[in-house]
């Protein structure tokens, strides 16, 4: 179904020549007596490549309809693919590392996440804004440094490295932002 360029919004996914493009920025300008100019910035969901388009108000684009389903992360295969299982049908499917690699640093085995599908093909995962993970390794705090805003390296249970305050120890549960990868605080 075609949608006019003026009806597009940030966050929508369009289907352009078989490639799914996420609209990351939308700008609609009407300079004086001229015709409207619509500029959109996009990111390919298949390759991750950024791009931009300039459209007129009469142009139409195809909106891609995406389906979101809950799935459990099972394990990582030797070739780098991540294996998930649909929570309703118990069907297993693979997501390649290049699609979800950066996000998987916040997902432990047996964790349920939302997987985005286009038709029957899984194209990505959606994480909550923050997750609670356990610190696996952390440097020891030096006496006197715990009162300042000095940060040290720590390794999460998923293997991802983050910076934490000096008073955080191995074995503690912490809240981490999935958008920035930053420490947000201790978890209760």
C-alpha positions as CSV (number, residue, x, y, z in Angstrom):
1,X,0.0,0.0,0.0
2,X,1.4,3.3,-1.0
3,X,1.6,6.2,1.5
4,X,2.2,9.8,0.5
5,X,5.6,11.3,1.6
6,X,3.7,13.9,3.8
7,X,2.2,11.0,5.9
8,X,5.6,9.4,6.7
9,X,6.9,9.6,10.2
10,X,10.1,8.9,12.1
11,X,10.3,5.2,13.2
12,X,8.3,3.8,10.2
13,X,9.8,1.2,8.0
14,X,9.5,1.6,4.2
15,X,10.1,-1.1,1.5
16,X,12.3,0.4,-1.2
17,X,13.3,-2.0,-4.0
18,X,13.2,-5.0,-1.7
19,X,15.3,-3.3,1.0
20,X,13.7,-2.4,4.3
21,X,14.6,1.1,5.4
22,X,14.0,2.5,8.9
23,X,13.2,6.3,8.9
24,X,15.6,7.8,11.4
25,X,14.9,11.5,10.6
26,X,12.1,13.3,8.9
27,X,12.1,17.0,7.8
28,X,9.2,18.7,6.0
29,X,9.9,22.2,4.7
30,X,7.8,24.6,2.7
31,X,10.0,27.6,1.7
32,X,7.8,30.6,0.8
33,X,5.8,30.1,-2.4
34,X,7.8,27.0,-3.4
35,X,6.7,23.4,-3.3
36,X,7.2,21.4,-0.2
37,X,10.5,19.5,0.2
38,X,10.6,16.4,2.4
39,X,14.0,15.0,3.4
40,X,14.3,11.7,5.2
41,X,17.3,9.9,6.6
42,X,17.2,6.1,6.6
43,X,19.0,3.1,7.8
44,X,18.8,-0.3,6.1
45,X,17.6,-3.1,8.4
46,X,19.5,-5.7,6.3
47,X,22.9,-4.0,5.9
48,X,22.8,-1.2,8.6
49,X,23.9,1.3,5.9
50,X,22.7,4.9,6.4
51,X,21.2,6.9,3.5
52,X,19.0,9.9,2.7
53,X,16.2,10.7,0.3
54,X,14.6,13.9,-0.9
55,X,11.0,13.6,-1.8
56,X,8.2,15.9,-3.1
57,X,4.8,16.0,-1.3
58,X,3.2,13.9,-4.2
59,X,5.7,11.0,-4.0
60,X,4.4,7.7,-2.6
61,X,6.4,5.0,-0.8
62,X,5.5,1.5,0.3
63,X,5.2,1.0,4.1
64,X,6.6,-2.4,5.2
65,X,4.3,-4.2,7.7
66,X,6.3,-5.7,10.5
67,X,5.2,-8.3,13.0
68,X,6.6,-8.5,16.5
69,X,6.6,-11.7,18.5
70,X,8.1,-12.8,21.8
71,X,11.0,-15.3,21.4
72,X,13.5,-16.8,23.8
73,X,17.2,-16.5,23.1
74,X,18.6,-20.1,23.3
75,X,22.3,-20.1,22.3
76,X,24.9,-18.9,19.9
77,X,26.1,-21.2,17.1
78,X,29.7,-21.7,16.1
79,X,29.2,-19.7,12.9
80,X,28.1,-16.7,14.9
81,X,24.3,-17.0,14.4
82,X,22.0,-16.5,17.4
83,X,19.3,-19.1,17.8
84,X,15.8,-18.0,19.1
85,X,12.6,-20.0,19.8
86,X,9.2,-18.5,19.2
87,X,7.3,-18.5,22.6
88,X,4.0,-19.5,21.0
89,X,4.8,-22.0,18.2
90,X,8.1,-23.3,19.7
91,X,9.7,-22.9,16.3
92,X,13.4,-22.2,16.2
93,X,15.0,-19.6,13.9
94,X,18.4,-18.0,13.4
95,X,19.4,-14.3,13.4
96,X,22.9,-13.5,11.9
97,X,25.4,-11.6,14.0
98,X,25.5,-8.6,11.7
99,X,21.8,-7.9,12.4
100,X,21.8,-8.2,16.2
101,X,25.4,-8.5,17.3
102,X,25.7,-5.2,19.2
103,X,22.4,-5.7,21.0
104,X,23.2,-9.3,22.1
105,X,25.6,-7.8,24.7
106,X,22.5,-7.1,26.8
107,X,20.8,-10.5,26.4
108,X,21.5,-13.6,28.5
109,X,20.6,-17.1,27.4
110,X,16.9,-18.0,28.2
111,X,15.9,-14.4,28.1
112,X,12.6,-13.5,26.3
113,X,12.9,-10.5,23.8
114,X,10.7,-9.2,21.0
115,X,11.7,-10.2,17.6
116,X,10.7,-8.2,14.5
117,X,9.5,-10.2,11.4
118,X,8.9,-9.0,7.9
119,X,6.7,-11.6,6.3
120,X,8.2,-14.7,7.8
121,X,11.8,-13.5,8.0
122,X,13.2,-12.4,11.3
123,X,15.0,-9.0,10.8
124,X,15.9,-7.8,14.3
125,X,15.3,-7.7,18.0
126,X,13.8,-5.0,20.2
127,X,15.1,-4.6,23.8
128,X,13.6,-2.7,26.7
129,X,15.3,0.7,27.5
130,X,17.3,-0.9,30.3
131,X,18.2,-4.4,31.6
132,X,19.4,-5.9,34.9
133,X,22.6,-7.9,34.6
134,X,25.2,-9.3,37.0
135,X,28.7,-8.1,37.1
136,X,31.0,-11.1,36.4
137,X,34.4,-9.3,36.8
138,X,35.3,-6.0,38.3
139,X,38.6,-4.4,39.3
140,X,39.2,-3.9,43.0
141,X,38.6,-0.3,44.4
142,X,41.6,1.6,45.6
143,X,41.1,3.2,49.0
144,X,40.2,6.8,48.7
145,X,38.9,6.6,45.1
146,X,35.4,5.4,46.1
147,X,34.1,8.9,46.9
148,X,35.0,10.5,43.6
149,X,33.4,10.0,40.2
150,X,36.2,7.8,38.9
151,X,35.0,4.8,36.9
152,X,36.5,1.4,36.4
153,X,36.1,-1.4,33.9
154,X,33.7,-4.2,34.6
155,X,32.5,-7.3,32.6
156,X,28.8,-8.2,32.5
157,X,27.6,-11.8,32.6
158,X,27.0,-11.5,28.8
159,X,30.7,-10.7,28.2
160,X,30.1,-7.0,27.4
161,X,32.4,-4.5,29.1
162,X,31.1,-1.3,30.7
163,X,32.3,1.4,33.0
164,X,31.0,1.4,36.6
165,X,31.7,3.4,39.8
166,X,34.5,2.2,42.0
167,X,32.2,0.9,44.7
168,X,30.6,-1.8,42.5
169,X,31.9,-5.3,43.0
170,X,31.7,-8.6,41.1
171,X,28.5,-10.5,41.8
172,X,26.3,-7.3,42.1
173,X,23.3,-6.8,39.9
174,X,23.3,-3.5,38.0
175,X,20.9,-1.7,35.6
176,X,22.4,-0.9,32.2
177,X,20.9,1.2,29.4
178,X,20.5,-0.8,26.2
179,X,20.6,2.4,24.1
180,X,23.9,3.9,25.4
181,X,25.5,0.9,27.2
182,X,26.0,3.0,30.3
183,X,25.7,2.0,33.9
184,X,22.5,3.4,35.4
185,X,22.6,2.2,39.0
186,X,22.4,-0.9,41.2
187,X,19.4,-3.1,40.8
188,X,17.3,-4.2,43.8
